[in-house]
Amino acid sequence: MTQLQTTPPRRQARLGLLSVFGLVLLLTGVVAAGWIGGYFKPREKVALITWNQDPFWDLVIQGARDAASRYDLDLAVIRSTPDEPAQSQHVRDLLASGVKCIAISPNNPSSQAALLQEVVDKSALITFDSDAPIPMRRGFIGTDNYQAGQVCADEVRAALPDGGEVLISVGSVAMNNGRDRRQGLIDSLLDRHRTPDQAVDAVDADLKGGKYTVAATVLDGGDTAKATAAVADAIKAHPNTKCIVGLFSYSAPAVVKAVEQAGKKDQIKVIGFDELDETQAGIESGSIYSSVLQDQYRCGYETVTLMSDVLRGAGESAPSGVRTIHLRTWVLKADNIADMRADKMVHQPGAKNAG
């Protein structure tokens, strides 16, 4: 009879210990390789701060989060209220938490200059949607707002070929985007050639051209109810108004309400900005003539992409360290809205976007 060979108990124990030791060495090597390769490093913390809580930001935030996932960044998104103290406090809180990079659409770049410089000194600063003249910021991503104002002027000429009085509705001219859109619109309507160092027109300036007059600029501070009330008052003060241009995303729907309250739906053309559901509905119903659109998704995506570049040391493409990415604009009208939805150049109304 053949006897089975067995391993002595002591040898079995030694083999077991060697196996465990080998497994520990293997796991240690894997962890060390992963650490060296960056796989187990904590994700870098970055933040994006809006200037208000408008639905405009939904697509921007969706793009930002998609880029943060791609580049493995820990992204905090803060929808600020439209007042400088609140937004500035968000910045201070983020600096205290050790965030590596902050992207912001500044509520008031003049009054926030010192705080934004502190971001540059302690972290890294990127502006998006609206810029700020902080020398060492790492970049600006957004629309060429002066050029976008000129596109608005082209729409005024198309809607009002014989000329007439125009009102402007905008949240703020302290913000660079509102200031530059307004100035591009005015300069184009009045057939001006502006030099870079030329001062912008005061809100209460008398602005008359050959065919068009900018009768008033109505400011609302990001408050949609205030926008409607202020535009309604401006229509009463300027009864010959033929066209109203709303320069922020919520502006056109707010203007439409004021025009309807004044009973002048058939007398006043409305031109807007961006692609809110209410704006698209207004274009389909005829209460809004057209709207100038921005690439909101790409604004968020490119902002976070630049954050990643900065954190990897790849953000110094320009001699000053400031990278400017101007995004495209296009115009939404009744005759192209269906095609633009089909081509996904505008979102489908009611579609749920990232918050």
Steps between C-alpha positions, in 0.01 A plus 500: 500500500632844400533748784405865445785748547413779742677822582612520861302751709801728563582517130133576424515791743823633346348480151189679623705781651704534181179522296357770725832686497512481121144628473583792732806585288291484185229725642761742633656520155164562339414775748844661461474491122150646520617777731793585276269497199254730676214251516451524875569870543205705626324695229591867473225730632377770264194723500271681258292798617215652300381858545131409539270196514346528154422181298756632250766325709351152461684427175816674623505281810428187298807571286710577808404175671569294189849651479559449874415131456736469206791667681423346840450829684293554814274780373285712732228701326357806674200683358536838665228754552539812280666725756869568546524437879350152471721399210809642667429304818486180294848584371635558852352171621658311212841656560478398867420141395815473289344478155772487234322695225193726491303588189258790537264719302569817705200694624692826523864478387583851621390453861629140501844582360688460829325173578565359153865598536504301826377198301793548261743516794365196688353279230434538127233722341301445181213721384218370285188654344607846622863609530693710752824696438712304749849478340602158630172314448564184305235547234158616383251269332184642350337697223667800336233719655570814299464301180182339637357849551571572135308185406207638703524820295473297179181347638362846584563608141325189369201547732485878460635584153354852499666592829346635818538512878666208676510411870766279660423273796800355685577376848819699553755713318744458789546146369721486194260287298208740546720803441659360183179363347331835552791692351530272197128544435514880535813547288361285221156664496655847499756404230798576722860386479624452854860505618602260780574782747175688437266534799166323495178700475334597826168332574318834483683629189309649206567241227369598159615376161386539142219243519500369855475659844585316821237664715594336832694223670301322770697327780352232725785348704408145401145526638249380238198661668688828520593463132135477398396795719790719386440427131128572543590841647745565216233423239274757663782754503586427135167426325663496156716198582513259207745237625635374834821299525548280808867422554484230771336160480194592710461841335284417197230308694489784754475757218216307333295527820556877511404538132182299556414708806539813287273352233768547233571146389442590135699824520824402674751241379691306767851361452657285766797295611542126555255211479279479808180301453301826526716661233451209261124509564500874432679451168247234397205721599645812336533704820881483467656581163831322555760409762880502489629168633824413677675164523408443864606134524842568353545800731481267799699222336787724388511674838561175686738381227708812561490426873648159427769656280590749771530232767719290269718803421379521141314831526779737401436512126499880484796716611287663768360169617148608398323277252192642326249268336219679319206274421268516203159668485207433271147635460177316578189598301161358417621375162791297638390389846381154391821429309717625785323274746540206264872577465526537881618859467236593759357287778154351483260702721424318821820292478659451841853631519762488773430721800 
